[in-house]
């Protein structure tokens, strides 16, 4: 299994409650859900190579709203 690095995350209580509900619905731990969502966003924005994709190119991804 890949090495994990712990860190402290401060988050709004309402956001935490919504994330915990979503994690419960998806049968994941809260930590697992947060990592899943971060990974999905990073892949979508081209900042992390996803399964079946080539290397993520710097500067690619959504530029909407910037």
MDTraj code that builds the backbone (N, CA, C; nanometers):
import mdtraj as md
import numpy as np

residues = "UNK UNK UNK UNK UNK UNK UNK UNK UNK UNK UNK UNK UNK UNK UNK UNK UNK UNK UNK UNK UNK UNK UNK UNK UNK UNK UNK UNK UNK UNK UNK UNK UNK UNK UNK UNK UNK UNK UNK UNK UNK UNK UNK UNK UNK UNK UNK UNK UNK UNK UNK UNK UNK UNK UNK UNK UNK UNK UNK UNK UNK UNK UNK UNK UNK UNK".split()
xyz = np.array([
    [0.0842, -0.1181, 0.0000],
    [0.0000, 0.0000, 0.0000],
    [0.0884, 0.1240, 0.0000],
    [0.0425, 0.2295, -0.0684],
    [0.1174, 0.3539, -0.0779],
    [0.1277, 0.4214, 0.0594],
    [0.2386, 0.4891, 0.0789],
    [0.2598, 0.5623, 0.2040],
    [0.1609, 0.6782, 0.2126],
    [0.1077, 0.7029, 0.3295],
    [0.0138, 0.8123, 0.3532],
    [0.0796, 0.9129, 0.4452],
    [0.0568, 1.0410, 0.4187],
    [0.1126, 1.1462, 0.5029],
    [-0.0028, 1.2177, 0.5732],
    [-0.0075, 1.2107, 0.7041],
    [-0.1165, 1.2774, 0.7763],
    [-0.0952, 1.4292, 0.7824],
    [-0.2066, 1.5038, 0.7846],
    [-0.1995, 1.6481, 0.8056],
    [-0.3326, 1.6961, 0.8622],
    [-0.3291, 1.8081, 0.9287],
    [-0.4472, 1.8665, 0.9911],
    [-0.5258, 1.9459, 0.8881],
    [-0.6566, 1.9304, 0.8877],
    [-0.7431, 2.0042, 0.7969],
    [-0.8526, 2.0712, 0.8786],
    [-0.8592, 2.2020, 0.8697],
    [-0.9676, 2.2752, 0.9355],
    [-1.0764, 2.2976, 0.8318],
    [-1.1992, 2.2664, 0.8684],
    [-1.3095, 2.2765, 0.7741],
    [-1.4354, 2.3232, 0.8464],
    [-1.5181, 2.3957, 0.7748],
    [-1.6455, 2.4434, 0.8274],
    [-1.7297, 2.3244, 0.8736],
    [-1.7947, 2.3336, 0.9904],
    [-1.8740, 2.2216, 1.0412],
    [-1.9836, 2.1731, 0.9459],
    [-2.0478, 2.2639, 0.8727],
    [-2.1523, 2.2232, 0.7776],
    [-2.0923, 2.1441, 0.6611],
    [-1.9747, 2.1851, 0.6156],
    [-1.9066, 2.1126, 0.5083],
    [-1.8679, 1.9734, 0.5576],
    [-1.8164, 1.9653, 0.6787],
    [-1.7773, 1.8371, 0.7362],
    [-1.8977, 1.7435, 0.7500],
    [-2.0093, 1.7983, 0.7952],
    [-2.1306, 1.7170, 0.8101],
    [-2.1781, 1.6631, 0.6743],
    [-2.1760, 1.7502, 0.5722],
    [-2.2174, 1.7078, 0.4380],
    [-2.1218, 1.6024, 0.3821],
    [-1.9904, 1.6202, 0.4050],
    [-1.8922, 1.5214, 0.3592],
    [-1.9110, 1.3877, 0.4299],
    [-1.9400, 1.3908, 0.5593],
    [-1.9603, 1.2673, 0.6339],
    [-2.0837, 1.1932, 0.5831],
    [-2.1908, 1.2669, 0.5539],
    [-2.3124, 1.2045, 0.4991],
    [-2.2832, 1.1406, 0.3643],
    [-2.2100, 1.2129, 0.2788],
    [-2.1743, 1.1612, 0.1468],
    [-2.0873, 1.0366, 0.1602],
    [-1.9923, 1.0407, 0.2516],
    [-1.9055, 0.9248, 0.2759],
    [-1.9879, 0.8049, 0.3214],
    [-2.0809, 0.8275, 0.4116],
    [-2.1683, 0.7198, 0.4591],
    [-2.2498, 0.6611, 0.3437],
    [-2.3031, 0.7487, 0.2591],
    [-2.3822, 0.7036, 0.1435],
    [-2.2988, 0.6182, 0.0483],
    [-2.1709, 0.6535, 0.0327],
    [-2.0803, 0.5818, -0.0585],
    [-2.0036, 0.4686, 0.0094],
    [-2.0369, 0.4416, 0.1369],
    [-1.9706, 0.3361, 0.2153],
    [-1.8193, 0.3560, 0.2221],
    [-1.7790, 0.4820, 0.2446],
    [-1.6377, 0.5156, 0.2610],
    [-1.6180, 0.5813, 0.3970],
    [-1.4936, 0.5813, 0.4421],
    [-1.4596, 0.6609, 0.5597],
    [-1.4570, 0.8075, 0.5176],
    [-1.4651, 0.8967, 0.6136],
    [-1.4574, 1.0393, 0.5836],
    [-1.3245, 1.0709, 0.5151],
    [-1.2156, 1.0179, 0.5674],
    [-1.0842, 1.0391, 0.5087],
    [-1.0808, 0.9864, 0.3652],
    [-1.1337, 0.8678, 0.3442],
    [-1.1365, 0.8085, 0.2109],
    [-1.2187, 0.8917, 0.1140],
    [-1.3295, 0.9477, 0.1609],
    [-1.4149, 1.0300, 0.0755],
    [-1.3439, 1.1582, 0.0354],
    [-1.2784, 1.2220, 0.1302],
    [-1.2058, 1.3454, 0.0996],
    [-1.0958, 1.3170, -0.0021],
    [-1.0208, 1.2095, 0.0173],
    [-0.9142, 1.1756, -0.0772],
    [-0.9723, 1.1420, -0.2150],
    [-1.0835, 1.0684, -0.2193],
    [-1.1501, 1.0346, -0.3445],
    [-1.1894, 1.1613, -0.4212],
    [-1.2514, 1.2566, -0.3514],
    [-1.2964, 1.3800, -0.4158],
    [-1.1797, 1.4659, -0.4624],
    [-1.0763, 1.4752, -0.3807],
    [-0.9577, 1.5519, -0.4206],
    [-0.8918, 1.4902, -0.5434],
    [-0.8779, 1.3579, -0.5427],
    [-0.8158, 1.2882, -0.6561],
    [-0.8981, 1.3097, -0.7837],
    [-1.0318, 1.2979, -0.7730],
    [-1.1193, 1.3153, -0.8885],
    [-1.1062, 1.4568, -0.9457],
    [-1.1008, 1.5567, -0.8590],
    [-1.0862, 1.6948, -0.9029],
    [-0.9495, 1.7190, -0.9671],
    [-0.8449, 1.6656, -0.9065],
    [-0.7105, 1.6821, -0.9622],
    [-0.6992, 1.6207, -1.1014],
    [-0.7578, 1.5051, -1.1222],
    [-0.7572, 1.4406, -1.2532],
    [-0.8372, 1.5247, -1.3527],
    [-0.9548, 1.5717, -1.3114],
    [-1.0399, 1.6519, -1.3993],
    [-0.9709, 1.7812, -1.4420],
    [-0.8906, 1.8382, -1.3548],
    [-0.8209, 1.9636, -1.3833],
    [-0.6860, 1.9410, -1.4523],
    [-0.6507, 1.8145, -1.4785],
    [-0.5255, 1.7844, -1.5469],
    [-0.4024, 1.8029, -1.4598],
    [-0.4197, 1.7963, -1.3298],
    [-0.3076, 1.8156, -1.2380],
    [-0.2553, 1.6845, -1.1798],
    [-0.3228, 1.5742, -1.2133],
    [-0.2818, 1.4418, -1.1680],
    [-0.3181, 1.3427, -1.2761],
    [-0.2249, 1.2538, -1.3067],
    [-0.2506, 1.1531, -1.4088],
    [-0.3523, 1.0535, -1.3566],
    [-0.4561, 1.0313, -1.4351],
    [-0.5601, 0.9365, -1.3980],
    [-0.5403, 0.8054, -1.4704],
    [-0.6192, 0.7052, -1.4362],
    [-0.6092, 0.5764, -1.5035],
    [-0.6373, 0.5897, -1.6525],
    [-0.5477, 0.5359, -1.7362],
    [-0.5659, 0.5380, -1.8799],
    [-0.5359, 0.6711, -1.9452],
    [-0.4724, 0.7623, -1.8717],
    [-0.4383, 0.8932, -1.9274],
    [-0.2880, 0.9069, -1.9384],
    [-0.2463, 0.9930, -2.0286],
    [-0.1047, 1.0251, -2.0412],
    [-0.0629, 1.1176, -1.9282],
    [0.0617, 1.1623, -1.9317],
    [0.1089, 1.2532, -1.8266],
    [0.0265, 1.3816, -1.8246],
    [-0.0025, 1.4293, -1.7054],
    [-0.0794, 1.5530, -1.6909],
    [0.0097, 1.6696, -1.7319],
    [-0.0366, 1.7477, -1.8280],
    [0.0407, 1.8617, -1.8765],
    [0.0130, 1.9825, -1.7892],
    [0.1187, 2.0547, -1.7563],
    [0.1046, 2.1745, -1.6743],
    [0.0255, 2.2793, -1.7509],
    [-0.0683, 2.3446, -1.6837],
    [-0.1455, 2.4496, -1.7450],
    [-0.2713, 2.4027, -1.8154],
    [-0.2945, 2.2722, -1.8229],
    [-0.4163, 2.2242, -1.8854],
    [-0.5241, 2.2108, -1.7795],
    [-0.6474, 2.2041, -1.8264],
    [-0.7593, 2.1889, -1.7337],
    [-0.8541, 2.3045, -1.7459],
    [-0.9516, 2.3065, -1.6590],
    [-1.0546, 2.4086, -1.6631],
    [-0.9977, 2.5450, -1.6243],
    [-1.0260, 2.6440, -1.7054],
    [-0.9856, 2.7799, -1.6748],
    [-1.1060, 2.8682, -1.6459],
    [-1.2240, 2.8069, -1.6378],
    [-1.3462, 2.8835, -1.6161],
    [-1.3433, 2.9608, -1.4859],
    [-1.3809, 3.0882, -1.4933],
    [-1.3898, 3.1705, -1.3742],
    [-1.2584, 3.2271, -1.3275],
    [-1.1508, 3.2088, -1.4037],
    [-1.0206, 3.2620, -1.3604],
    [-0.9862, 3.3863, -1.4360],
])
top = md.Topology()
chain = top.add_chain()
for i, resn in enumerate(residues, 1):
    res = top.add_residue(resn, chain, resSeq=i)
    for name in ("N", "CA", "C"):
        top.add_atom(name, md.element.get_by_symbol(name[0]), res)
traj = md.Trajectory(xyz[None], top)
